[in-house]
Amino acid sequence: QVQLVESGGGLVQPGGSLRLSCATSRSIFSFKVMAWYRQAPGKERELVARITKSGKTNFVNYADSVKGRFAISRDNANNTVYLQMNSLKPEDTAVYYCNTLTDLGENYWGQGTQVTVSS
């Protein structure tokens, strides 16, 4: 079992920044995928950013709507994944979820953290 705990959400004005953190209860060194998803009211959950490990290489993917504004990173030493969000827009308002696919094929979700972008 892996617990994922998100933090860093909150209320921010348009154009502002937030950094989300996802702390895991197990070493993420060998995890295949670490990702952030979001779900806005009345909408389906969507992929925001993903890091996929293949051998010694990490591949990063972003949703078109956040490219150039968001950055995902993983800190293997601290078992944490981050999502740096810059130039935030009202349409970024959503609950953000951390997700992982472990090297054993297990799929886990965090409980989510609310991000609200409003003036």
One Martini backbone bead per residue (centre of mass of N, CA, C, O) as a GRO file, in nm:
protein
  119
    1GLN     BB    1   0.097   0.036   0.020
    2VAL     BB    2   0.018   0.379  -0.084
    3GLN     BB    3   0.063   0.704   0.028
    4LEU     BB    4  -0.094   1.014  -0.072
    5VAL     BB    5   0.005   1.363  -0.004
    6GLU     BB    6  -0.136   1.662  -0.047
    7SER     BB    7  -0.010   2.003  -0.106
    8GLY     BB    8  -0.054   2.374  -0.164
    9GLY     BB    9  -0.316   2.472  -0.177
   10GLY     BB   10  -0.548   2.745  -0.289
   11LEU     BB   11  -0.567   3.093  -0.300
   12VAL     BB   12  -0.539   3.275  -0.615
   13GLN     BB   13  -0.444   3.495  -0.832
   14PRO     BB   14  -0.421   3.595  -1.126
   15GLY     BB   15  -0.080   3.514  -1.211
   16GLY     BB   16  -0.005   3.325  -1.008
   17SER     BB   17   0.143   3.099  -0.758
   18LEU     BB   18   0.205   2.740  -0.715
   19ARG     BB   19   0.300   2.457  -0.495
   20LEU     BB   20   0.280   2.124  -0.526
   21SER     BB   21   0.258   1.835  -0.310
   22CYS     BB   22   0.375   1.478  -0.301
   23ALA     BB   23   0.363   1.252  -0.051
   24THR     BB   24   0.519   0.945   0.020
   25SER     BB   25   0.538   0.612   0.183
   26ARG     BB   26   0.738   0.549  -0.055
   27SER     BB   27   0.963   0.481  -0.266
   28ILE     BB   28   1.005   0.642  -0.599
   29PHE     BB   29   1.245   0.545  -0.769
   30SER     BB   30   1.072   0.291  -0.928
   31PHE     BB   31   0.854   0.443  -1.033
   32LYS     BB   32   0.693   0.482  -1.333
   33VAL     BB   33   0.458   0.689  -1.233
   34MET     BB   34   0.406   1.045  -1.210
   35ALA     BB   35   0.107   1.242  -1.130
   36TRP     BB   36  -0.122   1.500  -1.243
   37TYR     BB   37  -0.452   1.585  -1.164
   38ARG     BB   38  -0.783   1.719  -1.259
   39GLN     BB   39  -1.104   1.857  -1.114
   40ALA     BB   40  -1.378   2.007  -1.218
   41PRO     BB   41  -1.677   2.117  -1.201
   42GLY     BB   42  -1.850   1.901  -1.419
   43LYS     BB   43  -1.585   1.742  -1.478
   44GLU     BB   44  -1.337   1.562  -1.585
   45ARG     BB   45  -1.068   1.398  -1.533
   46GLU     BB   46  -0.732   1.533  -1.585
   47LEU     BB   47  -0.436   1.558  -1.729
   48VAL     BB   48  -0.144   1.752  -1.656
   49ALA     BB   49   0.107   1.567  -1.545
   50ARG     BB   50   0.404   1.358  -1.640
   51ILE     BB   51   0.619   1.097  -1.516
   52THR     BB   52   0.829   0.870  -1.700
   53LYS     BB   53   0.998   0.574  -1.638
   54SER     BB   54   1.296   0.473  -1.840
   55GLY     BB   55   1.511   0.364  -1.675
   56LYS     BB   56   1.717   0.660  -1.673
   57THR     BB   57   1.458   0.794  -1.796
   58ASN     BB   58   1.262   1.092  -1.815
   59PHE     BB   59   0.927   1.154  -1.904
   60VAL     BB   60   0.745   1.445  -2.015
   61ASN     BB   61   0.401   1.553  -1.966
   62TYR     BB   62   0.151   1.783  -2.105
   63ALA     BB   63  -0.095   1.974  -2.112
   64ASP     BB   64  -0.172   2.217  -2.328
   65SER     BB   65  -0.294   2.421  -2.106
   66VAL     BB   66   0.012   2.413  -1.934
   67LYS     BB   67   0.219   2.483  -2.119
   68GLY     BB   68   0.474   2.693  -1.981
   69ARG     BB   69   0.351   2.695  -1.662
   70PHE     BB   70   0.414   2.403  -1.585
   71ALA     BB   71   0.596   2.186  -1.338
   72ILE     BB   72   0.739   1.872  -1.308
   73SER     BB   73   0.871   1.691  -1.017
   74ARG     BB   74   1.127   1.475  -0.869
   75ASP     BB   75   1.211   1.354  -0.528
   76ASN     BB   76   1.366   1.077  -0.430
   77ALA     BB   77   1.485   1.146  -0.146
   78ASN     BB   78   1.173   1.258  -0.050
   79ASN     BB   79   0.924   1.130  -0.184
   80THR     BB   80   0.854   1.368  -0.407
   81VAL     BB   81   0.606   1.560  -0.579
   82TYR     BB   82   0.582   1.829  -0.812
   83LEU     BB   83   0.383   2.141  -0.882
   84GLN     BB   84   0.449   2.405  -1.079
   85MET     BB   85   0.248   2.709  -1.080
   86ASN     BB   86   0.203   2.944  -1.334
   87SER     BB   87   0.004   3.170  -1.455
   88LEU     BB   88  -0.270   3.168  -1.337
   89LYS     BB   89  -0.605   3.060  -1.401
   90PRO     BB   90  -0.935   3.019  -1.359
   91GLU     BB   91  -0.928   2.738  -1.527
   92ASP     BB   92  -0.743   2.598  -1.290
   93THR     BB   93  -0.974   2.534  -1.130
   94ALA     BB   94  -0.933   2.267  -0.886
   95VAL     BB   95  -0.879   1.940  -0.816
   96TYR     BB   96  -0.575   1.799  -0.711
   97TYR     BB   97  -0.407   1.497  -0.817
   98CYS     BB   98  -0.228   1.228  -0.715
   99ASN     BB   99  -0.030   0.983  -0.909
  100THR     BB  100   0.050   0.622  -0.926
  101LEU     BB  101   0.283   0.389  -1.083
  102THR     BB  102   0.426   0.121  -1.002
  103ASP     BB  103   0.656  -0.140  -1.043
  104LEU     BB  104   0.395  -0.339  -0.960
  105GLY     BB  105   0.119  -0.201  -1.084
  106GLU     BB  106   0.025   0.014  -0.893
  107ASN     BB  107  -0.264   0.223  -0.814
  108TYR     BB  108  -0.260   0.566  -0.693
  109TRP     BB  109  -0.434   0.804  -0.475
  110GLY     BB  110  -0.512   1.095  -0.367
  111GLN     BB  111  -0.730   1.334  -0.205
  112GLY     BB  112  -0.661   1.620  -0.263
  113THR     BB  113  -0.634   1.969  -0.385
  114GLN     BB  114  -0.731   2.294  -0.369
  115VAL     BB  115  -0.769   2.518  -0.653
  116THR     BB  116  -0.801   2.881  -0.656
  117VAL     BB  117  -0.876   3.120  -0.919
  118SER     BB  118  -0.910   3.453  -0.789
  119SER     BB  119  -1.020   3.801  -0.735
   0.00000   0.00000   0.00000
